[in-house]
Amino acid sequence: MTILARRTMATICLVLTTVGMASAKKKEKVYLPGYVLKAQTVLVVILPDAGKTTDDPLANQKAQADVENAFMKWGRFRLVQDASQADLVIGVRKGTGKNANPTINSGPVDSPVAIDTKDNQIRVIGQQGRPADVTQPGAPTGTNGPNDRAHTGMEIGAKDDTFEVFQGNVQYPVDSAPVWKCIAKDGLKAPGVAAVDQFRIAIEESEKAAEEKQQQSQQQGQKKNP
């Protein structure tokens, strides 16, 4: 990825706690909270409002697998399949390249699908709609009830790829606001998966800032108690 591409990506990948700070006299860069820096496990899910496009129904499943592979290559986190074991929940939605796109809606759970992953291994994905335990049952999302028949719909505003980070170890984590979000064209595209790369950079910057803050605090303490 070129320097220009990284800078462009950084303008749309941000810690969401910066929202509402525009009126502050002195704007300071906001970093990721401690629970993100201490996290050890992640669960990658398809965002509940993600539709299955008619031209590529498996796009979200492929993006989910690509993001998981990128996390495995990174090596910082351990992937889990149970929300109760996840320190962080990563929600993904593959962009359609269009402002509006026809979709297939067929209830919250689809038939298992085999997706090729790295090292020639096969990952079986059985759920496209509402991920178990990450969103409240009956919450208003783009999925349908369990008895709904398959029908076509329309997904609005999903032009670019979406990557969202939610706090884990809470009830229905995806129902809360994400702590970090990246929306970018081809942000979930393999093999690079730029959104994961930008998340890694955000963590590194946050860790550096936390270390500098700790050093400053120690220095101040030494001055007070020579």
ZIQUI-V766281 format. One record per residue. N is the residue number from 1. SS is DSSP state (@ for helix, = for strand, . for the rest). PHI is phi in whole degrees, 0 to 359 (* if undefined). BURIAL is # if it has 16 or more other ideal C-beta (glycine too) atoms within 10 Angstrom, else .. Layout:
n:N ss:SS phi:PHI burial:BURIAL
n:N ss:SS phi:PHI burial:BURIAL
This chain:
n:1 ss:. phi:* burial:.
n:2 ss:. phi:285 burial:.
n:3 ss:@ phi:299 burial:.
n:4 ss:@ phi:299 burial:.
n:5 ss:@ phi:295 burial:.
n:6 ss:@ phi:297 burial:.
n:7 ss:@ phi:294 burial:.
n:8 ss:@ phi:297 burial:.
n:9 ss:@ phi:297 burial:#
n:10 ss:@ phi:296 burial:.
n:11 ss:. phi:288 burial:.
n:12 ss:. phi:241 burial:.
n:13 ss:= phi:244 burial:#
n:14 ss:= phi:210 burial:#
n:15 ss:= phi:284 burial:#
n:16 ss:@ phi:285 burial:.
n:17 ss:@ phi:288 burial:.
n:18 ss:@ phi:284 burial:.
n:19 ss:. phi:297 burial:.
n:20 ss:. phi:90 burial:.
n:21 ss:. phi:261 burial:.
n:22 ss:. phi:297 burial:.
n:23 ss:. phi:274 burial:.
n:24 ss:. phi:294 burial:.
n:25 ss:. phi:295 burial:.
n:26 ss:. phi:239 burial:.
n:27 ss:. phi:275 burial:.
n:28 ss:. phi:245 burial:.
n:29 ss:. phi:294 burial:.
n:30 ss:. phi:262 burial:.
n:31 ss:. phi:251 burial:#
n:32 ss:. phi:294 burial:#
n:33 ss:. phi:290 burial:.
n:34 ss:@ phi:301 burial:.
n:35 ss:@ phi:293 burial:.
n:36 ss:@ phi:287 burial:#
n:37 ss:@ phi:291 burial:.
n:38 ss:@ phi:270 burial:.
n:39 ss:. phi:298 burial:#
n:40 ss:. phi:238 burial:.
n:41 ss:= phi:234 burial:#
n:42 ss:= phi:224 burial:#
n:43 ss:= phi:241 burial:#
n:44 ss:= phi:259 burial:#
n:45 ss:= phi:231 burial:#
n:46 ss:= phi:276 burial:#
n:47 ss:. phi:303 burial:#
n:48 ss:. phi:301 burial:#
n:49 ss:. phi:269 burial:#
n:50 ss:. phi:283 burial:#
n:51 ss:. phi:266 burial:#
n:52 ss:= phi:262 burial:#
n:53 ss:= phi:289 burial:#
n:54 ss:. phi:292 burial:.
n:55 ss:. phi:274 burial:.
n:56 ss:. phi:207 burial:.
n:57 ss:. phi:298 burial:#
n:58 ss:. phi:261 burial:#
n:59 ss:@ phi:301 burial:#
n:60 ss:@ phi:290 burial:#
n:61 ss:@ phi:297 burial:#
n:62 ss:@ phi:296 burial:#
n:63 ss:@ phi:296 burial:#
n:64 ss:@ phi:300 burial:#
n:65 ss:@ phi:295 burial:#
n:66 ss:@ phi:294 burial:#
n:67 ss:@ phi:294 burial:#
n:68 ss:@ phi:299 burial:#
n:69 ss:@ phi:297 burial:#
n:70 ss:@ phi:296 burial:#
n:71 ss:@ phi:293 burial:#
n:72 ss:@ phi:294 burial:.
n:73 ss:@ phi:294 burial:.
n:74 ss:@ phi:298 burial:.
n:75 ss:. phi:84 burial:.
n:76 ss:. phi:282 burial:.
n:77 ss:. phi:246 burial:#
n:78 ss:= phi:258 burial:.
n:79 ss:= phi:283 burial:.
n:80 ss:. phi:231 burial:#
n:81 ss:. phi:247 burial:.
n:82 ss:. phi:238 burial:.
n:83 ss:@ phi:300 burial:#
n:84 ss:@ phi:291 burial:.
n:85 ss:@ phi:256 burial:.
n:86 ss:. phi:264 burial:#
n:87 ss:. phi:285 burial:#
n:88 ss:= phi:226 burial:#
n:89 ss:= phi:245 burial:#
n:90 ss:= phi:255 burial:#
n:91 ss:= phi:257 burial:#
n:92 ss:= phi:232 burial:#
n:93 ss:= phi:213 burial:#
n:94 ss:. phi:283 burial:#
n:95 ss:. phi:289 burial:#
n:96 ss:. phi:262 burial:#
n:97 ss:. phi:81 burial:.
n:98 ss:. phi:228 burial:.
n:99 ss:. phi:288 burial:.
n:100 ss:= phi:218 burial:.
n:101 ss:= phi:214 burial:#
n:102 ss:= phi:293 burial:.
n:103 ss:= phi:230 burial:#
n:104 ss:= phi:250 burial:.
n:105 ss:= phi:251 burial:#
n:106 ss:. phi:221 burial:#
n:107 ss:. phi:90 burial:#
n:108 ss:. phi:285 burial:#
n:109 ss:. phi:232 burial:.
n:110 ss:. phi:255 burial:#
n:111 ss:. phi:290 burial:.
n:112 ss:. phi:303 burial:.
n:113 ss:= phi:230 burial:.
n:114 ss:= phi:268 burial:.
n:115 ss:= phi:239 burial:#
n:116 ss:= phi:291 burial:.
n:117 ss:. phi:238 burial:#
n:118 ss:@ phi:293 burial:.
n:119 ss:@ phi:61 burial:.
n:120 ss:@ phi:61 burial:.
n:121 ss:. phi:265 burial:.
n:122 ss:= phi:249 burial:.
n:123 ss:= phi:248 burial:.
n:124 ss:= phi:264 burial:.
n:125 ss:= phi:250 burial:#
n:126 ss:. phi:248 burial:.
n:127 ss:. phi:225 burial:.
n:128 ss:. phi:256 burial:#
n:129 ss:. phi:273 burial:#
n:130 ss:. phi:286 burial:#
n:131 ss:. phi:293 burial:#
n:132 ss:. phi:300 burial:.
n:133 ss:. phi:73 burial:#
n:134 ss:. phi:255 burial:#
n:135 ss:. phi:217 burial:#
n:136 ss:. phi:292 burial:.
n:137 ss:. phi:302 burial:.
n:138 ss:. phi:88 burial:.
n:139 ss:. phi:293 burial:.
n:140 ss:. phi:289 burial:.
n:141 ss:. phi:224 burial:#
n:142 ss:. phi:278 burial:#
n:143 ss:. phi:269 burial:#
n:144 ss:. phi:248 burial:#
n:145 ss:. phi:288 burial:.
n:146 ss:. phi:295 burial:.
n:147 ss:. phi:259 burial:.
n:148 ss:. phi:290 burial:.
n:149 ss:. phi:275 burial:.
n:150 ss:. phi:298 burial:.
n:151 ss:= phi:205 burial:.
n:152 ss:= phi:274 burial:.
n:153 ss:= phi:213 burial:.
n:154 ss:= phi:219 burial:.
n:155 ss:= phi:258 burial:#
n:156 ss:= phi:250 burial:.
n:157 ss:. phi:76 burial:.
n:158 ss:. phi:241 burial:#
n:159 ss:. phi:293 burial:#
n:160 ss:. phi:254 burial:#
n:161 ss:= phi:293 burial:#
n:162 ss:= phi:238 burial:#
n:163 ss:= phi:224 burial:#
n:164 ss:= phi:233 burial:#
n:165 ss:= phi:248 burial:#
n:166 ss:= phi:244 burial:#
n:167 ss:= phi:290 burial:#
n:168 ss:. phi:269 burial:#
n:169 ss:. phi:59 burial:.
n:170 ss:. phi:228 burial:.
n:171 ss:. phi:285 burial:.
n:172 ss:. phi:51 burial:.
n:173 ss:@ phi:300 burial:#
n:174 ss:@ phi:288 burial:#
n:175 ss:@ phi:283 burial:.
n:176 ss:. phi:269 burial:.
n:177 ss:. phi:288 burial:.
n:178 ss:. phi:291 burial:#
n:179 ss:. phi:275 burial:#
n:180 ss:= phi:213 burial:#
n:181 ss:= phi:215 burial:#
n:182 ss:= phi:224 burial:#
n:183 ss:= phi:238 burial:#
n:184 ss:= phi:203 burial:#
n:185 ss:. phi:294 burial:.
n:186 ss:. phi:60 burial:.
n:187 ss:. phi:294 burial:#
n:188 ss:. phi:252 burial:#
n:189 ss:. phi:284 burial:#
n:190 ss:. phi:280 burial:.
n:191 ss:. phi:272 burial:.
n:192 ss:. phi:286 burial:.
n:193 ss:. phi:48 burial:#
n:194 ss:@ phi:301 burial:#
n:195 ss:@ phi:296 burial:#
n:196 ss:@ phi:294 burial:#
n:197 ss:@ phi:298 burial:#
n:198 ss:@ phi:291 burial:#
n:199 ss:@ phi:295 burial:#
n:200 ss:@ phi:299 burial:.
n:201 ss:@ phi:297 burial:.
n:202 ss:@ phi:298 burial:#
n:203 ss:@ phi:293 burial:#
n:204 ss:@ phi:298 burial:.
n:205 ss:@ phi:295 burial:.
n:206 ss:@ phi:292 burial:#
n:207 ss:@ phi:295 burial:.
n:208 ss:@ phi:296 burial:.
n:209 ss:@ phi:295 burial:.
n:210 ss:@ phi:294 burial:.
n:211 ss:@ phi:294 burial:.
n:212 ss:@ phi:295 burial:.
n:213 ss:@ phi:295 burial:.
n:214 ss:@ phi:294 burial:.
n:215 ss:@ phi:296 burial:.
n:216 ss:@ phi:297 burial:.
n:217 ss:@ phi:295 burial:.
n:218 ss:@ phi:294 burial:.
n:219 ss:@ phi:296 burial:.
n:220 ss:@ phi:295 burial:.
n:221 ss:@ phi:292 burial:.
n:222 ss:@ phi:291 burial:.
n:223 ss:@ phi:294 burial:.
n:224 ss:@ phi:286 burial:.
n:225 ss:. phi:234 burial:.
n:226 ss:. phi:294 burial:.
